[in-house]
Structure formats: C-alpha cells, structure tokens
Amino acid sequence: MAAPTPAAPKVNQMSAEQAKEFHEQFKVTYSAFVGLAAVAHLLVFASKPWF
C-alpha cells in the first residue's frame, strides 16, 4: 500500500481574517481608481468629444 500523499502547500500564508482585511482594502482602492478614471474620461470627453 502506498503512503498517503502530503497536502498541497498553501499558495500564501494569509489567514482567513487577513484575507478579508486585504479584500476590504482592495475594494476601497479599486473603487477609488475606477472613480478617478471615470472622472478623467468625463473631463477629456467634455474638452474633446470623440463622437
């Protein structure tokens, strides 16, 4: 009989709580980035409409 295979190593060493904290911060910064990009696009469109 073959020996049991060891469990696959974790990809990262974050705990579930750390991952949740990271995700919350990621959502905030991503939302800010998307908002800033939308404002920049609106300003460019207001100055030079492309259609």
C-alpha positions in Angstrom: 0.0 0.0 0.0 1.3 3.5 -0.9 2.0 6.1 1.6 -0.6 8.9 1.7 0.4 12.0 -0.3 1.1 15.2 1.6 -1.4 18.0 1.4 -0.6 20.6 -1.2 1.2 23.6 0.3 -0.7 26.8 0.7 -0.2 29.4 -2.0 0.0 32.2 0.5 0.3 32.3 4.3 -2.6 34.6 5.0 -5.2 33.7 7.5 -8.8 34.0 6.6 -9.1 37.2 8.7 -6.1 38.7 6.9 -7.6 37.8 3.6 -10.8 39.5 4.5 -9.0 42.7 5.6 -7.0 42.7 2.4 -10.1 42.3 0.3 -11.9 45.2 2.1 -8.9 47.5 1.4 -8.6 46.2 -2.2 -12.3 47.1 -2.8 -11.8 50.6 -1.5 -8.7 51.3 -3.5 -10.2 49.7 -6.7 -13.3 51.8 -6.3 -11.2 55.0 -6.0 -9.2 54.0 -9.1 -12.3 53.4 -11.1 -13.9 56.6 -9.9 -10.8 58.6 -10.8 -10.6 57.0 -14.2 -14.3 57.8 -14.9 -13.8 61.5 -13.9 -10.7 61.7 -16.1 -12.6 60.3 -19.0 -15.5 62.7 -18.5 -13.1 65.6 -18.4 -11.5 64.6 -21.6 -14.8 64.0 -23.3 -16.0 67.4 -22.1 -13.0 69.1 -23.7 -12.7 67.0 -26.9 -15.7 64.9 -27.6 -14.7 61.8 -29.6 -18.1 61.2 -31.3 
